[in-house]
Amino acid sequence: MTSTMKVIALQQHGGMDQLKHDSWPVPAPAAHQALIEVKACGLNYMDVFVMRGMPDMKTEMPRIPGGDIAGIVREVGSDVSKDWLGKRVVLFPRFPEGGVLGENGNGGLCEFIAADQRQLIAIPDGVEL
């Protein structure tokens, strides 16, 4: 696997001109995480709010937007069942500790994302990505 990935990252609050194509390191999954190869990512109203900036909510920049993510599990951390390897998944967008993908942590406008195993939802056979 490559050590870098392509991303679209929001550099600062503003408009579409603040979204920049960049190259970032591929995240390594922690013990409780899986590394997902992103195959599809949707943008929604939350991404617009993050882009414009929300009063009283600090978003660390740069930030990769995109909270609706589907992909394939490519690696798993030491505490995650190897049964997940190769499975097609969607990610539950809320972090177990609170917050959501694309706002409180990076989202899916990238090639790979590390996600908590509790966010993994298997895509049934017969449902295409």
C-alpha positions as CSV (number, residue, x, y, z in Angstrom):
1,M,0.0,0.0,0.0
2,T,1.1,3.5,-0.7
3,S,2.2,5.8,2.2
4,T,0.4,8.9,0.8
5,M,-3.2,9.6,-0.4
6,K,-5.1,12.2,-2.3
7,V,-7.4,14.4,-0.2
8,I,-9.7,17.4,-0.6
9,A,-9.2,19.5,2.5
10,L,-10.8,22.7,3.7
11,Q,-8.0,25.1,4.6
12,Q,-10.1,27.7,6.5
13,H,-13.7,28.7,6.8
14,G,-15.1,30.3,3.7
15,G,-16.4,29.2,0.3
16,M,-15.5,26.5,-2.2
17,D,-12.2,28.3,-2.9
18,Q,-11.0,27.1,0.5
19,L,-11.1,23.4,-0.7
20,K,-7.7,22.3,-1.9
21,H,-6.5,19.1,-3.5
22,D,-3.5,17.8,-1.5
23,S,-1.4,14.8,-0.5
24,W,-1.5,13.5,3.1
25,P,-0.1,10.4,4.8
26,V,-2.4,7.4,4.8
27,P,-3.6,7.0,8.4
28,A,-2.5,4.0,10.4
29,P,-5.4,2.3,12.2
30,A,-5.2,2.3,16.0
31,A,-5.9,-0.9,17.9
32,H,-9.7,-0.3,17.9
33,Q,-9.9,1.0,14.3
34,A,-10.1,-0.3,10.7
35,L,-8.6,1.4,7.7
36,I,-11.2,1.8,5.0
37,E,-10.5,2.5,1.3
38,V,-13.1,5.1,0.4
39,K,-15.2,4.2,-2.6
40,A,-17.9,6.8,-2.2
41,C,-18.4,9.9,-0.1
42,G,-21.4,12.2,0.1
43,L,-21.5,15.8,1.2
44,N,-24.5,17.2,3.1
45,Y,-25.7,20.2,5.0
46,M,-23.1,19.6,7.8
47,D,-20.3,20.0,5.4
48,V,-21.7,23.4,4.3
49,F,-22.0,24.5,8.0
50,V,-18.3,23.4,8.6
51,M,-17.2,25.2,5.5
52,R,-18.9,28.5,6.4
53,G,-18.0,28.2,10.1
54,M,-20.5,27.7,13.0
55,P,-20.7,30.2,15.9
56,D,-19.2,28.8,19.1
57,M,-17.9,25.7,17.4
58,K,-14.2,25.5,16.6
59,T,-13.2,23.2,13.7
60,E,-9.5,22.5,13.5
61,M,-8.1,23.2,10.0
62,P,-7.2,21.8,7.6
63,R,-10.2,19.5,7.7
64,I,-11.3,16.8,5.3
65,P,-15.0,17.1,4.8
66,G,-17.5,14.4,4.0
67,G,-19.5,12.5,6.6
68,D,-21.3,9.9,4.4
69,I,-18.7,7.3,3.6
70,A,-18.8,3.8,2.0
71,G,-15.7,1.7,1.2
72,I,-13.8,-1.5,1.8
73,V,-11.9,-2.5,4.9
74,R,-8.2,-2.9,4.0
75,E,-6.5,-3.2,7.4
76,V,-7.6,-3.7,11.0
77,G,-6.1,-2.7,14.3
78,S,-5.1,-5.4,16.9
79,D,-8.4,-5.2,18.7
80,V,-10.6,-5.6,15.6
81,S,-11.7,-8.9,14.2
82,K,-9.9,-9.9,11.0
83,D,-13.4,-11.0,9.7
84,W,-13.8,-7.3,8.7
85,L,-10.9,-7.5,6.2
86,G,-12.2,-7.1,2.6
87,K,-15.8,-6.3,3.8
88,R,-17.8,-3.5,2.1
89,V,-19.0,-1.0,4.8
90,V,-20.7,2.3,5.4
91,L,-19.6,4.3,8.3
92,F,-21.9,5.5,11.0
93,P,-21.1,9.2,10.9
94,R,-21.1,9.9,14.7
95,F,-17.9,9.2,16.6
96,P,-18.5,6.9,19.7
97,E,-17.1,9.7,21.9
98,G,-19.3,12.3,20.3
99,G,-19.0,14.6,17.3
100,V,-19.3,13.7,13.6
101,L,-17.1,12.8,10.6
102,G,-16.1,15.9,8.6
103,E,-16.6,18.2,11.5
104,N,-15.0,16.9,14.7
105,G,-12.6,14.7,12.8
106,N,-11.7,14.1,9.1
107,G,-14.3,12.9,6.7
108,G,-14.3,10.9,3.5
109,L,-13.0,13.2,0.7
110,C,-9.8,11.1,0.7
111,E,-8.6,7.7,-0.4
112,F,-8.4,6.1,3.0
113,I,-9.9,6.8,6.5
114,A,-9.2,5.1,9.8
115,A,-12.5,4.6,11.7
116,D,-13.5,3.2,15.1
117,Q,-14.8,-0.4,14.7
118,R,-18.1,0.7,16.3
119,Q,-18.7,2.9,13.3
120,L,-18.5,0.0,10.8
121,I,-21.8,-1.2,9.2
122,A,-21.5,-4.1,6.8
123,I,-23.1,-3.6,3.4
124,P,-25.2,-6.7,2.5
125,D,-24.4,-8.8,-0.5
126,G,-26.4,-7.6,-3.5
127,V,-26.1,-3.9,-2.6
128,E,-23.6,-2.2,-4.9
129,L,-21.1,0.5,-3.9
